[in-house]
Amino acid sequence: MLIEIESAYGDKIIHGRHLSINELKSAMEEILEIVNEKDFTSVFCSRFQYEEIPHSNDIRVDYRMDLDTHLLIKPEY
């Protein structure tokens, strides 16, 4: 599963095991309650065994997490 994280601190792409949209929403909300957007990616990756890969706008992701608005988006290609 590929997830793009959009943030004022820089966009990132992470990959790891498949999570449902509800699991992702819960995970995002849980982590944002304890850390700020700057630390979100490292905590998410550590907790859910995801790994960051080089960012590219050409990569089609399964979900997009917008940390500025706290929205989880399923992009349509």
PDB file of N, H, CA, C and O in Angstrom:
ATOM      1  N   MET A   1       0.846  -1.167   0.000  1.00  0.00           N
ATOM      2  CA  MET A   1       0.000   0.000   0.000  1.00  0.00           C
ATOM      3  C   MET A   1       0.894   1.233   0.000  1.00  0.00           C
ATOM      4  O   MET A   1       1.856   1.316   0.764  1.00  0.00           O
ATOM      5  N   LEU A   2       0.571   2.175  -0.852  1.00  0.00           N
ATOM      6  H   LEU A   2      -0.211   2.107  -1.472  1.00  0.00           H
ATOM      7  CA  LEU A   2       1.311   3.440  -0.943  1.00  0.00           C
ATOM      8  C   LEU A   2       0.441   4.580  -0.423  1.00  0.00           C
ATOM      9  O   LEU A   2      -0.732   4.693  -0.781  1.00  0.00           O
ATOM     10  N   ILE A   3       1.022   5.411   0.415  1.00  0.00           N
ATOM     11  H   ILE A   3       1.974   5.319   0.705  1.00  0.00           H
ATOM     12  CA  ILE A   3       0.317   6.560   0.980  1.00  0.00           C
ATOM     13  C   ILE A   3       1.182   7.793   0.777  1.00  0.00           C
ATOM     14  O   ILE A   3       2.373   7.792   1.087  1.00  0.00           O
ATOM     15  N   GLU A   4       0.566   8.845   0.251  1.00  0.00           N
ATOM     16  H   GLU A   4      -0.401   8.847  -0.002  1.00  0.00           H
ATOM     17  CA  GLU A   4       1.256  10.136   0.154  1.00  0.00           C
ATOM     18  C   GLU A   4       0.848  10.981   1.341  1.00  0.00           C
ATOM     19  O   GLU A   4      -0.338  11.097   1.651  1.00  0.00           O
ATOM     20  N   ILE A   5       1.818  11.566   2.000  1.00  0.00           N
ATOM     21  H   ILE A   5       2.782  11.472   1.749  1.00  0.00           H
ATOM     22  CA  ILE A   5       1.560  12.450   3.125  1.00  0.00           C
ATOM     23  C   ILE A   5       1.868  13.867   2.672  1.00  0.00           C
ATOM     24  O   ILE A   5       3.010  14.199   2.353  1.00  0.00           O
ATOM     25  N   GLU A   6       0.828  14.697   2.649  1.00  0.00           N
ATOM     26  H   GLU A   6      -0.099  14.427   2.908  1.00  0.00           H
ATOM     27  CA  GLU A   6       0.979  16.105   2.260  1.00  0.00           C
ATOM     28  C   GLU A   6       1.057  16.938   3.528  1.00  0.00           C
ATOM     29  O   GLU A   6       0.197  16.848   4.404  1.00  0.00           O
ATOM     30  N   SER A   7       2.104  17.749   3.608  1.00  0.00           N
ATOM     31  H   SER A   7       2.803  17.822   2.897  1.00  0.00           H
ATOM     32  CA  SER A   7       2.318  18.545   4.805  1.00  0.00           C
ATOM     33  C   SER A   7       3.094  19.810   4.460  1.00  0.00           C
ATOM     34  O   SER A   7       3.807  19.868   3.457  1.00  0.00           O
ATOM     35  N   ALA A   8       2.944  20.800   5.294  1.00  0.00           N
ATOM     36  H   ALA A   8       2.365  20.752   6.108  1.00  0.00           H
ATOM     37  CA  ALA A   8       3.728  22.025   5.141  1.00  0.00           C
ATOM     38  C   ALA A   8       5.217  21.732   5.338  1.00  0.00           C
ATOM     39  O   ALA A   8       6.064  22.526   4.928  1.00  0.00           O
ATOM     40  N   TYR A   9       5.536  20.605   5.959  1.00  0.00           N
ATOM     41  H   TYR A   9       4.848  19.960   6.291  1.00  0.00           H
ATOM     42  CA  TYR A   9       6.925  20.218   6.205  1.00  0.00           C
ATOM     43  C   TYR A   9       7.505  19.385   5.066  1.00  0.00           C
ATOM     44  O   TYR A   9       8.628  18.892   5.172  1.00  0.00           O
ATOM     45  N   GLY A  10       6.761  19.225   3.992  1.00  0.00           N
ATOM     46  H   GLY A  10       5.848  19.625   3.906  1.00  0.00           H
ATOM     47  CA  GLY A  10       7.238  18.478   2.836  1.00  0.00           C
ATOM     48  C   GLY A  10       6.388  17.249   2.586  1.00  0.00           C
ATOM     49  O   GLY A  10       5.952  16.576   3.521  1.00  0.00           O
ATOM     50  N   ASP A  11       6.158  16.963   1.319  1.00  0.00           N
ATOM     51  H   ASP A  11       6.512  17.509   0.559  1.00  0.00           H
ATOM     52  CA  ASP A  11       5.371  15.799   0.938  1.00  0.00           C
ATOM     53  C   ASP A  11       6.252  14.554   0.971  1.00  0.00           C
ATOM     54  O   ASP A  11       7.431  14.597   0.622  1.00  0.00           O
ATOM     55  N   LYS A  12       5.649  13.440   1.401  1.00  0.00           N
ATOM     56  H   LYS A  12       4.690  13.405   1.684  1.00  0.00           H
ATOM     57  CA  LYS A  12       6.378  12.185   1.513  1.00  0.00           C
ATOM     58  C   LYS A  12       5.509  11.050   0.992  1.00  0.00           C
ATOM     59  O   LYS A  12       4.283  11.156   0.966  1.00  0.00           O
ATOM     60  N   ILE A  13       6.153   9.964   0.579  1.00  0.00           N
ATOM     61  H   ILE A  13       7.149   9.878   0.601  1.00  0.00           H
ATOM     62  CA  ILE A  13       5.427   8.755   0.203  1.00  0.00           C
ATOM     63  C   ILE A  13       5.961   7.626   1.075  1.00  0.00           C
ATOM     64  O   ILE A  13       7.168   7.444   1.228  1.00  0.00           O
ATOM     65  N   ILE A  14       5.019   6.874   1.641  1.00  0.00           N
ATOM     66  H   ILE A  14       4.038   7.021   1.517  1.00  0.00           H
ATOM     67  CA  ILE A  14       5.385   5.743   2.482  1.00  0.00           C
ATOM     68  C   ILE A  14       4.702   4.491   1.950  1.00  0.00           C
ATOM     69  O   ILE A  14       3.669   4.569   1.284  1.00  0.00           O
ATOM     70  N   HIS A  15       5.287   3.337   2.250  1.00  0.00           N
ATOM     71  H   HIS A  15       6.126   3.273   2.791  1.00  0.00           H
ATOM     72  CA  HIS A  15       4.641   2.096   1.839  1.00  0.00           C
ATOM     73  C   HIS A  15       4.731   1.076   2.965  1.00  0.00           C
ATOM     74  O   HIS A  15       5.658   1.081   3.775  1.00  0.00           O
ATOM     75  N   GLY A  16       3.728   0.198   2.980  1.00  0.00           N
ATOM     76  H   GLY A  16       2.975   0.194   2.322  1.00  0.00           H
ATOM     77  CA  GLY A  16       3.668  -0.828   4.009  1.00  0.00           C
ATOM     78  C   GLY A  16       2.440  -1.690   3.798  1.00  0.00           C
ATOM     79  O   GLY A  16       1.856  -1.720   2.714  1.00  0.00           O
ATOM     80  N   ARG A  17       2.061  -2.389   4.851  1.00  0.00           N
ATOM     81  H   ARG A  17       2.536  -2.365   5.731  1.00  0.00           H
ATOM     82  CA  ARG A  17       0.942  -3.329   4.741  1.00  0.00           C
ATOM     83  C   ARG A  17      -0.367  -2.602   4.473  1.00  0.00           C
ATOM     84  O   ARG A  17      -0.511  -1.413   4.756  1.00  0.00           O
ATOM     85  N   HIS A  18      -1.315  -3.346   3.920  1.00  0.00           N
ATOM     86  H   HIS A  18      -1.198  -4.312   3.689  1.00  0.00           H
ATOM     87  CA  HIS A  18      -2.612  -2.769   3.575  1.00  0.00           C
ATOM     88  C   HIS A  18      -3.432  -2.502   4.832  1.00  0.00           C
ATOM     89  O   HIS A  18      -3.546  -3.362   5.705  1.00  0.00           O
ATOM     90  N   LEU A  19      -3.993  -1.317   4.914  1.00  0.00           N
ATOM     91  H   LEU A  19      -3.900  -0.618   4.205  1.00  0.00           H
ATOM     92  CA  LEU A  19      -4.921  -0.949   5.978  1.00  0.00           C
ATOM     93  C   LEU A  19      -6.207  -0.455   5.328  1.00  0.00           C
ATOM     94  O   LEU A  19      -6.166   0.165   4.266  1.00  0.00           O
ATOM     95  N   SER A  20      -7.338  -0.723   5.953  1.00  0.00           N
ATOM     96  H   SER A  20      -7.371  -1.227   6.816  1.00  0.00           H
ATOM     97  CA  SER A  20      -8.610  -0.223   5.430  1.00  0.00           C
ATOM     98  C   SER A  20      -8.670   1.286   5.634  1.00  0.00           C
ATOM     99  O   SER A  20      -7.889   1.853   6.398  1.00  0.00           O
ATOM    100  N   ILE A  21      -9.597   1.920   4.949  1.00  0.00           N
ATOM    101  H   ILE A  21     -10.231   1.459   4.328  1.00  0.00           H
ATOM    102  CA  ILE A  21      -9.736   3.372   5.086  1.00  0.00           C
ATOM    103  C   ILE A  21     -10.076   3.743   6.527  1.00  0.00           C
ATOM    104  O   ILE A  21      -9.607   4.764   7.028  1.00  0.00           O
ATOM    105  N   ASN A  22     -10.884   2.925   7.197  1.00  0.00           N
ATOM    106  H   ASN A  22     -11.265   2.095   6.790  1.00  0.00           H
ATOM    107  CA  ASN A  22     -11.228   3.206   8.590  1.00  0.00           C
ATOM    108  C   ASN A  22     -10.017   3.051   9.505  1.00  0.00           C
ATOM    109  O   ASN A  22      -9.830   3.841  10.430  1.00  0.00           O
ATOM    110  N   GLU A  23      -9.195   2.032   9.248  1.00  0.00           N
ATOM    111  H   GLU A  23      -9.348   1.390   8.497  1.00  0.00           H
ATOM    112  CA  GLU A  23      -7.976   1.856  10.035  1.00  0.00           C
ATOM    113  C   GLU A  23      -7.023   3.030   9.830  1.00  0.00           C
ATOM    114  O   GLU A  23      -6.401   3.504  10.780  1.00  0.00           O
ATOM    115  N   LEU A  24      -6.912   3.498   8.585  1.00  0.00           N
ATOM    116  H   LEU A  24      -7.418   3.113   7.813  1.00  0.00           H
ATOM    117  CA  LEU A  24      -6.037   4.644   8.296  1.00  0.00           C
ATOM    118  C   LEU A  24      -6.531   5.913   8.975  1.00  0.00           C
ATOM    119  O   LEU A  24      -5.738   6.665   9.541  1.00  0.00           O
ATOM    120  N   LYS A  25      -7.846   6.155   8.920  1.00  0.00           N
ATOM    121  H   LYS A  25      -8.490   5.544   8.460  1.00  0.00           H
ATOM    122  CA  LYS A  25      -8.409   7.344   9.578  1.00  0.00           C
ATOM    123  C   LYS A  25      -8.142   7.311  11.072  1.00  0.00           C
ATOM    124  O   LYS A  25      -7.732   8.312  11.660  1.00  0.00           O
ATOM    125  N   SER A  26      -8.374   6.162  11.681  1.00  0.00           N
ATOM    126  H   SER A  26      -8.706   5.349  11.203  1.00  0.00           H
ATOM    127  CA  SER A  26      -8.140   6.021  13.123  1.00  0.00           C
ATOM    128  C   SER A  26      -6.672   6.230  13.464  1.00  0.00           C
ATOM    129  O   SER A  26      -6.343   6.917  14.431  1.00  0.00           O
ATOM    130  N   ALA A  27      -5.791   5.634  12.665  1.00  0.00           N
ATOM    131  H   ALA A  27      -6.058   5.076  11.880  1.00  0.00           H
ATOM    132  CA  ALA A  27      -4.354   5.769  12.903  1.00  0.00           C
ATOM    133  C   ALA A  27      -3.921   7.226  12.778  1.00  0.00           C
ATOM    134  O   ALA A  27      -3.168   7.728  13.613  1.00  0.00           O
ATOM    135  N   MET A  28      -4.393   7.898  11.743  1.00  0.00           N
ATOM    136  H   MET A  28      -5.005   7.491  11.065  1.00  0.00           H
ATOM    137  CA  MET A  28      -4.030   9.289  11.524  1.00  0.00           C
ATOM    138  C   MET A  28      -4.497  10.152  12.696  1.00  0.00           C
ATOM    139  O   MET A  28      -3.731  10.965  13.212  1.00  0.00           O
ATOM    140  N   GLU A  29      -5.743   9.978  13.114  1.00  0.00           N
ATOM    141  H   GLU A  29      -6.365   9.317  12.695  1.00  0.00           H
ATOM    142  CA  GLU A  29      -6.279  10.775  14.222  1.00  0.00           C
ATOM    143  C   GLU A  29      -5.531  10.487  15.519  1.00  0.00           C
ATOM    144  O   GLU A  29      -5.217  11.404  16.279  1.00  0.00           O
ATOM    145  N   GLU A  30      -5.248   9.211  15.768  1.00  0.00           N
ATOM    146  H   GLU A  30      -5.503   8.467  15.151  1.00  0.00           H
ATOM    147  CA  GLU A  30      -4.547   8.805  16.986  1.00  0.00           C
ATOM    148  C   GLU A  30      -3.160   9.441  17.065  1.00  0.00           C
ATOM    149  O   GLU A  30      -2.766   9.956  18.111  1.00  0.00           O
ATOM    150  N   ILE A  31      -2.442   9.403  15.981  1.00  0.00           N
ATOM    151  H   ILE A  31      -2.762   8.984  15.131  1.00  0.00           H
ATOM    152  CA  ILE A  31      -1.075   9.942  15.983  1.00  0.00           C
ATOM    153  C   ILE A  31      -1.085  11.462  16.050  1.00  0.00           C
ATOM    154  O   ILE A  31      -0.249  12.052  16.735  1.00  0.00           O
ATOM    155  N   LEU A  32      -2.012  12.104  15.356  1.00  0.00           N
ATOM    156  H   LEU A  32      -2.691  11.625  14.800  1.00  0.00           H
ATOM    157  CA  LEU A  32      -2.069  13.573  15.397  1.00  0.00           C
ATOM    158  C   LEU A  32      -2.480  14.100  16.765  1.00  0.00           C
ATOM    159  O   LEU A  32      -2.262  15.275  17.061  1.00  0.00           O
ATOM    160  N   GLU A  33      -3.072  13.249  17.607  1.00  0.00           N
ATOM    161  H   GLU A  33      -3.249  12.295  17.367  1.00  0.00           H
ATOM    162  CA  GLU A  33      -3.402  13.663  18.974  1.00  0.00           C
ATOM    163  C   GLU A  33      -2.163  13.724  19.860  1.00  0.00           C
ATOM    164  O   GLU A  33      -2.151  14.437  20.864  1.00  0.00           O
ATOM    165  N   ILE A  34      -1.113  12.974  19.491  1.00  0.00           N
ATOM    166  H   ILE A  34      -1.123  12.395  18.675  1.00  0.00           H
ATOM    167  CA  ILE A  34       0.059  12.914  20.381  1.00  0.00           C
ATOM    168  C   ILE A  34       1.304  13.602  19.819  1.00  0.00           C
ATOM    169  O   ILE A  34       2.221  13.927  20.573  1.00  0.00           O
ATOM    170  N   VAL A  35       1.345  13.828  18.496  1.00  0.00           N
ATOM    171  H   VAL A  35       0.600  13.564  17.884  1.00  0.00           H
ATOM    172  CA  VAL A  35       2.500  14.511  17.901  1.00  0.00           C
ATOM    173  C   VAL A  35       2.014  15.571  16.917  1.00  0.00           C
ATOM    174  O   VAL A  35       0.856  15.569  16.500  1.00  0.00           O
ATOM    175  N   ASN A  36       2.917  16.471  16.557  1.00  0.00           N
ATOM    176  H   ASN A  36       3.858  16.473  16.895  1.00  0.00           H
ATOM    177  CA  ASN A  36       2.567  17.492  15.564  1.00  0.00           C
ATOM    178  C   ASN A  36       2.810  16.953  14.149  1.00  0.00           C
ATOM    179  O   ASN A  36       3.311  15.842  13.972  1.00  0.00           O
ATOM    180  N   GLU A  37       2.451  17.746  13.166  1.00  0.00           N
ATOM    181  H   GLU A  37       2.044  18.648  13.310  1.00  0.00           H
ATOM    182  CA  GLU A  37       2.585  17.330  11.771  1.00  0.00           C
ATOM    183  C   GLU A  37       4.042  17.062  11.387  1.00  0.00           C
ATOM    184  O   GLU A  37       4.321  16.207  10.546  1.00  0.00           O
ATOM    185  N   LYS A  38       4.953  17.789  12.000  1.00  0.00           N
ATOM    186  H   LYS A  38       4.726  18.484  12.682  1.00  0.00           H
ATOM    187  CA  LYS A  38       6.370  17.633  11.673  1.00  0.00           C
ATOM    188  C   LYS A  38       6.872  16.231  11.998  1.00  0.00           C
ATOM    189  O   LYS A  38       7.688  15.682  11.257  1.00  0.00           O
ATOM    190  N   ASP A  39       6.399  15.649  13.089  1.00  0.00           N
ATOM    191  H   ASP A  39       5.737  16.095  13.690  1.00  0.00           H
ATOM    192  CA  ASP A  39       6.850  14.330  13.533  1.00  0.00           C
ATOM    193  C   ASP A  39       5.928  13.193  13.084  1.00  0.00           C
ATOM    194  O   ASP A  39       6.212  12.025  13.350  1.00  0.00           O
ATOM    195  N   PHE A  40       4.837  13.524  12.411  1.00  0.00           N
ATOM    196  H   PHE A  40       4.606  14.473  12.195  1.00  0.00           H
ATOM    197  CA  PHE A  40       3.830  12.529  12.062  1.00  0.00           C
ATOM    198  C   PHE A  40       4.391  11.345  11.282  1.00  0.00           C
ATOM    199  O   PHE A  40       4.149  10.196  11.650  1.00  0.00           O
ATOM    200  N   THR A  41       5.133  11.606  10.217  1.00  0.00           N
ATOM    201  H   THR A  41       5.330  12.540   9.918  1.00  0.00           H
ATOM    202  CA  THR A  41       5.594  10.532   9.337  1.00  0.00           C
ATOM    203  C   THR A  41       6.479   9.537  10.075  1.00  0.00           C
ATOM    204  O   THR A  41       6.303   8.327   9.930  1.00  0.00           O
ATOM    205  N   SER A  42       7.413  10.021  10.853  1.00  0.00           N
ATOM    206  H   SER A  42       7.557  11.004  10.971  1.00  0.00           H
ATOM    207  CA  SER A  42       8.316   9.096  11.549  1.00  0.00           C
ATOM    208  C   SER A  42       7.556   8.257  12.577  1.00  0.00           C
ATOM    209  O   SER A  42       7.836   7.068  12.721  1.00  0.00           O
ATOM    210  N   VAL A  43       6.609   8.847  13.286  1.00  0.00           N
ATOM    211  H   VAL A  43       6.381   9.813  13.169  1.00  0.00           H
ATOM    212  CA  VAL A  43       5.836   8.095  14.272  1.00  0.00           C
ATOM    213  C   VAL A  43       4.917   7.092  13.578  1.00  0.00           C
ATOM    214  O   VAL A  43       4.807   5.948  14.018  1.00  0.00           O
ATOM    215  N   PHE A  44       4.256   7.509  12.499  1.00  0.00           N
ATOM    216  H   PHE A  44       4.345   8.439  12.141  1.00  0.00           H
ATOM    217  CA  PHE A  44       3.379   6.599  11.759  1.00  0.00           C
ATOM    218  C   PHE A  44       4.177   5.406  11.240  1.00  0.00           C
ATOM    219  O   PHE A  44       3.765   4.258  11.405  1.00  0.00           O
ATOM    220  N   CYS A  45       5.305   5.679  10.622  1.00  0.00           N
ATOM    221  H   CYS A  45       5.640   6.612  10.489  1.00  0.00           H
ATOM    222  CA  CYS A  45       6.131   4.602  10.062  1.00  0.00           C
ATOM    223  C   CYS A  45       6.613   3.649  11.150  1.00  0.00           C
ATOM    224  O   CYS A  45       6.612   2.434  10.957  1.00  0.00           O
ATOM    225  N   SER A  46       7.013   4.180  12.261  1.00  0.00           N
ATOM    226  H   SER A  46       7.014   5.168  12.418  1.00  0.00           H
ATOM    227  CA  SER A  46       7.501   3.355  13.361  1.00  0.00           C
ATOM    228  C   SER A  46       6.384   2.483  13.936  1.00  0.00           C
ATOM    229  O   SER A  46       6.579   1.292  14.182  1.00  0.00           O
ATOM    230  N   ARG A  47       5.246   3.072  14.140  1.00  0.00           N
ATOM    231  H   ARG A  47       5.088   4.039  13.940  1.00  0.00           H
ATOM    232  CA  ARG A  47       4.136   2.349  14.776  1.00  0.00           C
ATOM    233  C   ARG A  47       3.521   1.293  13.866  1.00  0.00           C
ATOM    234  O   ARG A  47       3.101   0.237  14.340  1.00  0.00           O
ATOM    235  N   PHE A  48       3.462   1.564  12.564  1.00  0.00           N
ATOM    236  H   PHE A  48       3.803   2.422  12.179  1.00  0.00           H
ATOM    237  CA  PHE A  48       2.771   0.652  11.647  1.00  0.00           C
ATOM    238  C   PHE A  48       3.706  -0.057  10.672  1.00  0.00           C
ATOM    239  O   PHE A  48       3.252  -0.657   9.698  1.00  0.00           O
ATOM    240  N   GLN A  49       5.007   0.011  10.931  1.00  0.00           N
ATOM    241  H   GLN A  49       5.376   0.499  11.722  1.00  0.00           H
ATOM    242  CA  GLN A  49       6.030  -0.664  10.133  1.00  0.00           C
ATOM    243  C   GLN A  49       5.951  -0.263   8.644  1.00  0.00           C
ATOM    244  O   GLN A  49       5.997  -1.115   7.757  1.00  0.00           O
ATOM    245  N   TYR A  50       5.833   1.033   8.401  1.00  0.00           N
ATOM    246  H   TYR A  50       5.795   1.725   9.122  1.00  0.00           H
ATOM    247  CA  TYR A  50       5.876   1.575   7.039  1.00  0.00           C
ATOM    248  C   TYR A  50       7.277   2.109   6.788  1.00  0.00           C
ATOM    249  O   TYR A  50       8.050   2.325   7.721  1.00  0.00           O
ATOM    250  N   GLU A  51       7.587   2.315   5.534  1.00  0.00           N
ATOM    251  H   GLU A  51       6.959   2.139   4.776  1.00  0.00           H
ATOM    252  CA  GLU A  51       8.905   2.801   5.153  1.00  0.00           C
ATOM    253  C   GLU A  51       8.737   3.935   4.146  1.00  0.00           C
ATOM    254  O   GLU A  51       7.896   3.860   3.251  1.00  0.00           O
ATOM    255  N   GLU A  52       9.540   4.982   4.298  1.00  0.00           N
ATOM    256  H   GLU A  52      10.224   5.043   5.026  1.00  0.00           H
ATOM    257  CA  GLU A  52       9.485   6.109   3.371  1.00  0.00           C
ATOM    258  C   GLU A  52      10.263   5.773   2.106  1.00  0.00           C
ATOM    259  O   GLU A  52      11.345   5.189   2.163  1.00  0.00           O
ATOM    260  N   ILE A  53       9.697   6.150   0.965  1.00  0.00           N
ATOM    261  H   ILE A  53       8.818   6.624   0.919  1.00  0.00           H
ATOM    262  CA  ILE A  53      10.378   5.993  -0.318  1.00  0.00           C
ATOM    263  C   ILE A  53      10.509   7.371  -0.952  1.00  0.00           C
ATOM    264  O   ILE A  53       9.796   8.294  -0.560  1.00  0.00           O
ATOM    265  N   PRO A  54      11.399   7.529  -1.921  1.00  0.00           N
ATOM    266  CA  PRO A  54      11.567   8.843  -2.561  1.00  0.00           C
ATOM    267  C   PRO A  54      10.247   9.344  -3.162  1.00  0.00           C
ATOM    268  O   PRO A  54       9.520   8.596  -3.815  1.00  0.00           O
ATOM    269  N   HIS A  55       9.963  10.611  -2.926  1.00  0.00           N
ATOM    270  H   HIS A  55      10.554  11.219  -2.396  1.00  0.00           H
ATOM    271  CA  HIS A  55       8.729  11.215  -3.416  1.00  0.00           C
ATOM    272  C   HIS A  55       8.816  11.489  -4.910  1.00  0.00           C
ATOM    273  O   HIS A  55       9.846  11.934  -5.417  1.00  0.00           O
ATOM    274  N   SER A  56       7.718  11.215  -5.604  1.00  0.00           N
ATOM    275  H   SER A  56       6.882  10.854  -5.192  1.00  0.00           H
ATOM    276  CA  SER A  56       7.586  11.542  -7.020  1.00  0.00           C
ATOM    277  C   SER A  56       6.119  11.784  -7.312  1.00  0.00           C
ATOM    278  O   SER A  56       5.254  11.054  -6.828  1.00  0.00           O
ATOM    279  N   ASN A  57       5.838  12.804  -8.101  1.00  0.00           N
ATOM    280  H   ASN A  57       6.541  13.397  -8.494  1.00  0.00           H
ATOM    281  CA  ASN A  57       4.450  13.077  -8.480  1.00  0.00           C
ATOM    282  C   ASN A  57       3.907  12.048  -9.465  1.00  0.00           C
ATOM    283  O   ASN A  57       2.702  12.009  -9.713  1.00  0.00           O
ATOM    284  N   ASP A  58       4.782  11.214 -10.030  1.00  0.00           N
ATOM    285  H   ASP A  58       5.761  11.247  -9.828  1.00  0.00           H
ATOM    286  CA  ASP A  58       4.363  10.201 -11.000  1.00  0.00           C
ATOM    287  C   ASP A  58       3.873   8.918 -10.341  1.00  0.00           C
ATOM    288  O   ASP A  58       3.321   8.052 -11.021  1.00  0.00           O
ATOM    289  N   ILE A  59       4.061   8.780  -9.042  1.00  0.00           N
ATOM    290  H   ILE A  59       4.508   9.484  -8.490  1.00  0.00           H
ATOM    291  CA  ILE A  59       3.655   7.560  -8.341  1.00  0.00           C
ATOM    292  C   ILE A  59       2.166   7.634  -8.021  1.00  0.00           C
ATOM    293  O   ILE A  59       1.678   8.628  -7.482  1.00  0.00           O
ATOM    294  N   ARG A  60       1.460   6.568  -8.362  1.00  0.00           N
ATOM    295  H   ARG A  60       1.856   5.761  -8.800  1.00  0.00           H
ATOM    296  CA  ARG A  60       0.033   6.484  -8.032  1.00  0.00           C
ATOM    297  C   ARG A  60      -0.110   5.866  -6.648  1.00  0.00           C
ATOM    298  O   ARG A  60       0.295   4.727  -6.415  1.00  0.00           O
ATOM    299  N   VAL A  61      -0.686   6.627  -5.745  1.00  0.00           N
ATOM    300  H   VAL A  61      -1.015   7.552  -5.934  1.00  0.00           H
ATOM    301  CA  VAL A  61      -0.817   6.179  -4.361  1.00  0.00           C
ATOM    302  C   VAL A  61      -2.237   5.671  -4.108  1.00  0.00           C
ATOM    303  O   VAL A  61      -3.178   6.016  -4.822  1.00  0.00           O
ATOM    304  N   ASP A  62      -2.360   4.842  -3.073  1.00  0.00           N
ATOM    305  H   ASP A  62      -1.595   4.561  -2.493  1.00  0.00           H
ATOM    306  CA  ASP A  62      -3.670   4.322  -2.690  1.00  0.00           C
ATOM    307  C   ASP A  62      -4.473   5.362  -1.915  1.00  0.00           C
ATOM    308  O   ASP A  62      -5.688   5.482  -2.080  1.00  0.00           O
ATOM    309  N   TYR A  63      -3.770   6.112  -1.067  1.00  0.00           N
ATOM    310  H   TYR A  63      -2.784   6.015  -0.933  1.00  0.00           H
ATOM    311  CA  TYR A  63      -4.422   7.153  -0.269  1.00  0.00           C
ATOM    312  C   TYR A  63      -3.496   8.348  -0.130  1.00  0.00           C
ATOM    313  O   TYR A  63      -2.280   8.240  -0.289  1.00  0.00           O
ATOM    314  N   ARG A  64      -4.101   9.485   0.169  1.00  0.00           N
ATOM    315  H   ARG A  64      -5.089   9.573   0.298  1.00  0.00           H
ATOM    316  CA  ARG A  64      -3.362  10.720   0.420  1.00  0.00           C
ATOM    317  C   ARG A  64      -3.819  11.251   1.784  1.00  0.00           C
ATOM    318  O   ARG A  64      -5.013  11.442   2.016  1.00  0.00           O
ATOM    319  N   MET A  65      -2.864  11.484   2.675  1.00  0.00           N
ATOM    320  H   MET A  65      -1.894  11.329   2.487  1.00  0.00           H
ATOM    321  CA  MET A  65      -3.159  12.073   3.976  1.00  0.00           C
ATOM    322  C   MET A  65      -2.756  13.545   3.922  1.00  0.00           C
ATOM    323  O   MET A  65      -1.589  13.867   3.702  1.00  0.00           O
ATOM    324  N   ASP A  66      -3.712  14.420   4.121  1.00  0.00           N
ATOM    325  H   ASP A  66      -4.661  14.158   4.300  1.00  0.00           H
ATOM    326  CA  ASP A  66      -3.435  15.848   4.152  1.00  0.00           C
ATOM    327  C   ASP A  66      -3.352  16.263   5.621  1.00  0.00           C
ATOM    328  O   ASP A  66      -4.373  16.362   6.300  1.00  0.00           O
ATOM    329  N   LEU A  67      -2.155  16.499   6.100  1.00  0.00           N
ATOM    330  H   LEU A  67      -1.325  16.418   5.549  1.00  0.00           H
ATOM    331  CA  LEU A  67      -1.966  16.807   7.511  1.00  0.00           C
ATOM    332  C   LEU A  67      -2.391  18.223   7.870  1.00  0.00           C
ATOM    333  O   LEU A  67      -2.644  18.514   9.039  1.00  0.00           O
ATOM    334  N   ASP A  68      -2.471  19.102   6.886  1.00  0.00           N
ATOM    335  H   ASP A  68      -2.265  18.865   5.937  1.00  0.00           H
ATOM    336  CA  ASP A  68      -2.904  20.471   7.165  1.00  0.00           C
ATOM    337  C   ASP A  68      -4.395  20.525   7.469  1.00  0.00           C
ATOM    338  O   ASP A  68      -4.833  21.307   8.312  1.00  0.00           O
ATOM    339  N   THR A  69      -5.175  19.695   6.781  1.00  0.00           N
ATOM    340  H   THR A  69      -4.819  19.059   6.095  1.00  0.00           H
ATOM    341  CA  THR A  69      -6.630  19.683   6.974  1.00  0.00           C
ATOM    342  C   THR A  69      -7.107  18.438   7.717  1.00  0.00           C
ATOM    343  O   THR A  69      -8.287  18.327   8.049  1.00  0.00           O
ATOM    344  N   HIS A  70      -6.195  17.503   7.980  1.00  0.00           N
ATOM    345  H   HIS A  70      -5.236  17.594   7.710  1.00  0.00           H
ATOM    346  CA  HIS A  70      -6.498  16.236   8.656  1.00  0.00           C
ATOM    347  C   HIS A  70      -7.499  15.396   7.870  1.00  0.00           C
ATOM    348  O   HIS A  70      -8.367  14.746   8.452  1.00  0.00           O
ATOM    349  N   LEU A  71      -7.373  15.413   6.552  1.00  0.00           N
ATOM    350  H   LEU A  71      -6.668  15.941   6.079  1.00  0.00           H
ATOM    351  CA  LEU A  71      -8.249  14.632   5.692  1.00  0.00           C
ATOM    352  C   LEU A  71      -7.503  13.453   5.094  1.00  0.00           C
ATOM    353  O   LEU A  71      -6.306  13.528   4.815  1.00  0.00           O
ATOM    354  N   LEU A  72      -8.237  12.356   4.904  1.00  0.00           N
ATOM    355  H   LEU A  72      -9.209  12.295   5.131  1.00  0.00           H
ATOM    356  CA  LEU A  72      -7.724  11.182   4.212  1.00  0.00           C
ATOM    357  C   LEU A  72      -8.485  11.084   2.896  1.00  0.00           C
ATOM    358  O   LEU A  72      -9.715  11.037   2.887  1.00  0.00           O
ATOM    359  N   ILE A  73      -7.755  11.054   1.789  1.00  0.00           N
ATOM    360  H   ILE A  73      -6.755  11.093   1.796  1.00  0.00           H
ATOM    361  CA  ILE A  73      -8.358  11.116   0.453  1.00  0.00           C
ATOM    362  C   ILE A  73      -7.948   9.901  -0.355  1.00  0.00           C
ATOM    363  O   ILE A  73      -6.781   9.511  -0.350  1.00  0.00           O
ATOM    364  N   LYS A  74      -8.903   9.300  -1.048  1.00  0.00           N
ATOM    365  H   LYS A  74      -9.852   9.617  -1.052  1.00  0.00           H
ATOM    366  CA  LYS A  74      -8.609   8.219  -1.989  1.00  0.00           C
ATOM    367  C   LYS A  74      -8.593   8.863  -3.364  1.00  0.00           C
ATOM    368  O   LYS A  74      -9.646   9.234  -3.882  1.00  0.00           O
ATOM    369  N   PRO A  75      -7.405   9.004  -3.970  1.00  0.00           N
ATOM    370  CA  PRO A  75      -7.331   9.675  -5.277  1.00  0.00           C
ATOM    371  C   PRO A  75      -7.948   8.825  -6.379  1.00  0.00           C
ATOM    372  O   PRO A  75      -7.938   7.596  -6.322  1.00  0.00           O
ATOM    373  N   GLU A  76      -8.480   9.505  -7.375  1.00  0.00           N
ATOM    374  H   GLU A  76      -8.488  10.504  -7.422  1.00  0.00           H
ATOM    375  CA  GLU A  76      -9.026   8.832  -8.554  1.00  0.00           C
ATOM    376  C   GLU A  76      -8.102   9.123  -9.724  1.00  0.00           C
ATOM    377  O   GLU A  76      -7.806  10.281 -10.021  1.00  0.00           O
ATOM    378  N   TYR A  77      -7.653   8.073 -10.380  1.00  0.00           N
ATOM    379  H   TYR A  77      -7.893   7.133 -10.139  1.00  0.00           H
ATOM    380  CA  TYR A  77      -6.748   8.218 -11.507  1.00  0.00           C
ATOM    381  C   TYR A  77      -7.469   7.892 -12.793  1.00  0.00           C
ATOM    382  O   TYR A  77      -6.872   7.956 -13.868  1.00  0.00           O
TER     383      TYR A  77
END
